[in-house]
Amino acid sequence: MMRAGRSGAGFGSLLASLSPAARQVAGRRYWLVPLLPLLWPILLYVLQFTSQDSSGYSSASAQGLLLGLPLSAIGVFLGIRVIAGEIDRRTLEIAYTVPGGAYRIWTSKLVAAALLLALATLLLAAAVFVLLTDFPLEALYSAYQTALLFLVLATGFGALFKGGISGALATAAVLIVAFVFSQLPFSPFWSPLFEPWKDATVLQASWIKNRIGYLLLIGVLTALAFSRAERREKMLGH
């Protein structure tokens, strides 16, 4: 009973910290962040009518270009502010004095950022479906997981380079490379719809392998980012 009570108290503490954590990673008007990706499908929808190419977008482009790319950009923005935001605001030393360890702050921020990304994913998916094209549910999940990947990658690079700008540039470089090679199975933006001529069973297996691999990578990157951030002397040194 005592162990269950402590678990419940810890979960309640995490929930209570999500709102201030969201303000720290996304600003006072953090509720506007999930609306930002909507500008992307609206822009593409307008460009369809102003360009001579009226072919539109296919379902294959949904996971990467239409969903994954804008969501990953938001993920980079939020991830940079998880740890590097404390460095840029010169409040990192204060974070180390929080009871229970600074990792509780990082965890609250990451959870808050993941929830903002989840809401952004749902809103963006609705806009893409209405304005541009339909897509399978697996594309929706893949786009969200890819955004989480760049969220934690930006968090790690922000801690590694001890600054928001340098961390964002490093993450943006990885994002660009991953998107350029999006039609190759090792890319987080890869979709089975890029290779419709292959057997459906083989494609499904490749998709599962890709998603599980990047899910494990997200866990590893999160652990590495927290490990780096916990090295107080290294983080506070110049």
N, C-alpha and C positions, 0 to 999 in steps of 0.2 A: 504493500500500500504506500509506504513511504517513497519507494522508488518510482511508482506511478505518479505520485503527487509531485515529485521533483521533475519528472518528465513533462507533466502538464504545466508546471510553473515555468519551465524552460521554454515550452512552446508558446505559452502566453506572453512571455517576455519578448520572444522573437516577433510575434504579431504586433505587440505594442511598439516595437522599434522600427517597423516597416515604413510608417509614414514619415518620421524624421529622416530615415535612411534614404527614402525616395527623394526628399528635398535636397539632401546632400549630393546625390548623384545626378539629379535632373533639374534642380532649382526649385524655387517656391511654387512655380506653376508646373509642377511635374506632370500634372494630368493632361497637359498639352502635348507631351512627348509622343504618346501613342497616335496622335493625330498627324504628326509630321510626315510619316510615310505616305499618307493619302495624297500628298502633293505629287508624288511620282506617277501613279496611274492617271491622275487628272491631266498631268502634263503630256503623257504618252497618248491619252485619248484625244487631246486637242491637236497634237502633232499628226495624228492619223488623218485628220480632215484638212490640214494645211499642206500635207505632202501629196505627191502624185501616187505614191504607193498605197493602195487601199486594201492590201492583202490581209492586214491585221496581224494579230499575234496568235500563235498556236499554243496548245497545252504544254508543249515541250519547253517553251520559254517561261512558263509560270514559276517553276521552282527557283530558277536563277535570276533572270533579268527582272521579272515582274515582282517577285516576292522576296527572294533571298538577298538580292543586292541592297535594296533600301533598308531591309531589316538588319542586315549586317552592318550597314553604315551607322544605324542607331545603336547597335550593340557596341561598336567601337567608341562612340561618343559616351555612352554610359560606363563602359569598362574602364576607360581612362580616368574617370572621376572616382573610381572605387578606392584606389590607394594613392595614385599620383595626385588626385585632388587634394588629399591631406598634405602632401609634400608642397604643392604649389601654394596652398593657403597657410603653410608653415604651422600646421596644427598636428603634425604627425607625432611629435613628442607627447602631446596631450593624449593621443589615442593609446599610447603604451601604458598609461596610468589607469585605464578603464578596468574595473574589477572583472576578473574572469579572463582577461587577455584581449589584446587588440583584435584577435581573429574574430571575436564576436561582432565587432564593427564591420569587418570586411564581409562576414557572412550575411549580416543584415542588409548591407548594400547590394551584394550580389543577388540575394533573394528578391529584393525590391526591384532591381534592374530586370531580373528574369520575368517578374510579374508584369512590369511595364511592357516588356517585349512581347509577352503572351497576348496582352490586350491589343498591342499594335498589330500583331499577326492576324488576329481575328478581324479587326477593322480593315486592314489592308486586303485581306482575302475577299471580304465582301465587296470592296471597291473594284478589285481586279475582276471578280466574277461578273459584276454588273456592267462594267465599262469595257473590258478587254477580251476576256476568254474564260472558259471553264477549265478545270484542272482536277486531278485526282487528290484524295485526301492525303496520300503519302507525300505529295509535293508540298502540302501545307506543313506537315510535320517536319519534313526535311529542311524547309526554309527556316522554321523556328529553331531547329537544332543547329543549323549553320550560324544563325545569329547568336546563339549561345556560345558557339565556338569562338567567334570573334569578340564576344563580350569578355570571356575569360582570358583570351589571348591579349587583348588590350590591357586587361587588369595586370597580367604578368609582365608585359613590356613596360607598362607604366612604373611598376616596382623595380624592374631590372635597370631601366635607364634613369630612374628617379626624376621623372618629369613628364608632364602631360603631352607636350608638343612632340618630343622625341619618341615617346611611346606610341603616340597616334600615327606618326609617320612610318614607324616600323610596322605597325599593324596594317596600315593602309597598303604598304608594299606587298605584304602577304595576301591581302584581300584582292588586290589587282591581279597578282599572279594566279591565284586560285580561280578567279573569274575568267581570265584569259584561257585557261585550260579546263574550263567547265565541262567540256564534252568528253573528257577523259575520266575513267572510273575512279581515279585516286583523288579527284577534286571534290570538295564538300558541296559544290554546286551541281555535281553530276546527277542526271536524271535518267531512268530507264527509257524514257520517251525519246532520248537522243538516238537510241539504237532499236527502232521498231522492227527491224528485220531479224533480230535474234529471238531465240526461243523464250517464251514468257517465263518459264521456270528458271532458266539461266539468268535472266534479267532480274527476277525477284531475288534470287540468291545473291547476286552482285549488289543489289540495293541494300539488302539486310547486312551484308558484310561491310559495306561502306558506312552505313548508319551506326552499327555497333562499334566499328573501329573509331569513328569520330566521337561517339559517346564516351568511350574509354579515354580518348585523348582529352576530352573536356575535363574529365576527372583528374587526369594527370596534370594538366595545365593549372587547374585550380589549386591542387596540392603544392605545385612548384611556386605559384604566385604567393600563396600564404606562407610557405617556407621562407621565401625571399623577404617578404614583408616582416616576418617575425625576427629577422636578424637586425636587432635594434642598432647595434654599433655600426653595422654596414650601412643601414638606411639613413642614419643621422650623420654619418661621416661625410666629409667633403673631398 
